[in-house]
Amino acid sequence: MKNYVVARNYAEALIESARRADAVERFGDLLDALAGAVAATPQVKAVLMSPRVHKALKQDVLAKALKGIAPEPFVRFLAAIVQRGRQGLLTEMSEAYQVLADINFNRAHASVTTAHAMDDALAKQITERLSKLVGKTVLAHYRTDPDIVGGVVIRVGDRVLDGSIRRRIQLLRARMLNPGGAGA
């Protein structure tokens, strides 16, 4: 829990800096890419996490690697992270930043599961309807699951809209096995 709070605090500081630079998306992409690169590259992770490597050298390595790629406020933010020994929280900071960016842009993520792959036109239509329903710009993440048989299952936050054939079969089965029950 403590790491989450610390990561969120750093993410809040970065998003404020990004707003001033009018680069909220850009900073988020950079932070996500950096966190991913550190996690995926053991040599980079070893250098950034090693207490034997001086903080100034770590800051210099990051500044040189990002020269011409990242804006100066972003590089200064990374230098502050290294100075305080918080580079181990880059992944958590990136996750917290993305949540804050979604709030900033009034976005919501939706998981849309169908039995079969759908065409782009239908996917766009579903995304538009979800945006109207939720009152936010919906970023839909589509996947297929043949086990739902047909229909669609949508999850937005903690809300689940289950219009799958599998669910209808389960309800019908429950009614048939318990004809006088509450499900009838």
N, C-alpha and C positions, 0 to 999 in steps of 0.2 A: 504494500500500500504506500509506503514511504517513497519508493522509487517512482510510482505513478504520480504522486503529488509533486515531487521534484521535477520530473519530466514535463508535467503539465505547466508548471511555473516557467520553465525555460521556453516551452512552446508558446505560451502567452507573450513572453518578451519578444520572441522572434516574429510572431504574427503582427505585433505592434510595429516593429521595425519594417516589416514587409508592407504594411498598410501605408506607412510614410513614404516608402519607395514605390508605391503602387505596383507591387510585385508579389501579391499573396500566393498566386498559383506557382510562380517561378520559384519562390523560396521553398514552397512545399515540395516541388519536384526535385530541387537540389538536395533538400534534407533527406527525402526518401531515397534518392540515388546514392547519396553518401552512406546512409545507414545500411543499405543493401550491399554496397561495395565492401564496407568494413566487415559485415557479417559473412560475406561470401569469399573473402580473401584472407586466409589465415595469417599471411605475412603482414598485411596492413593492420590487422587486428592486433597482432603481437606487438608491433611498434607502438601503436596508439595506447595500448594497455600496459606496456612495460614501465615499471617504476625506474628502470635503469636509463631510459631515454628521457632526457631533460624536456621539460614542458616547452621551452623556447624552440627546441629542435622539432617537436611535434607540430607546433604552431607554424613554423617555417615550412615544413613539408606540406601541410594542408594548404597554406597560402600559395605555394608554388604550384601545387597540383591543380588548384582552382583558378589560377591567374588567367584572366581572359574568359573564364567560364562563369564565375559567380560574381555578383556585385559585391562591392567593398563592405556594405553593412552585414552581409551574410558571412563573409570571411572574418570580420570582427567578432561576430557572434560565436563562430567556431573557436576563435582564439580564447574567448571568455570561457567557453565550455572546457577547453583543455586546461586553462589556467586554474580552474576550480576542480579539475579531476573528474568531470562528469561525462567524458566521452563514451563511457560504457553504457550510457543511457540514450544513445542516438536512436535506436529503434523505437524505444518508448516515446522519445520526443517527437519522432516522425509520426507515430500513431496519434499522439495527442494533438499535434499540429493539424493533421488531416481532419480530426473532429472539429477543431476550431475553424478551419477553413470552410467546412460544410456549413457551420452555423453562420459564418460571415457571408456566404453566398446563398443562404437559405436553401440548402440542398438536403436531400434524404436519399439513402441507398435502399434499393429494393432487390430482393432475391426473387427471381421469377423462374419457376420450375415447370417445364412442360414435358409431356411424354415423348414428343418428337421435336426435332429442330424446326424453328419457324422462320419464315421469310422476314426480310428487313421491314417491309411495310407493316406487317402485323406487330412486330417488335416496337416500331415507332408508335403505332396506335396505342399499344398497351402502356408505353412510357408516358404518352400524352395524357391518357385517362388517369393514370396513377398520379401524375403531377396535379391534375385538377382535384382529385380526391383528397390528396394529402395537403395541398396548398403550398407545396414547395417544388422546386425543380428536382425531379427524380432521376437518379443515376441508376438505371436498371442493370442488373447482372444476371444474364440468362444462363440456364443450364438445363440439360435434359435428364430425365429419370424415367425409364420405361415402366417402373413399378407403379407410377401413379395412373397408368392405363390410358388416360385421356384427361382433358381439361387443363387446369392451371392451378398452381399453388404459389401464392405471393406472400412474401414476408417483408414488411416495412417496419423497422424497429422491433417492437414487441407485438405488433399486430400481424396476425396471419389470416389470410383470406384463402380458404381451401375450397376450390371449385373442381377438385379432381374427381374422376370417376371412381377411384379407389375409395375416397371418403364417402361417396354416395352409396357404394356397395356396402361399406361398413355400417352405415346408418340403416340401410334396408335390412341387412342381416340382423342388426340389433332389434329392429321392429318385429321381424319375423320370429325371432327367438323369444321375445317378450312382448306379445301382442297387446297386453293391457297396461304396459309400463309407461313411464313418463315420456319415452321417445316416440310414442304413437300419436 
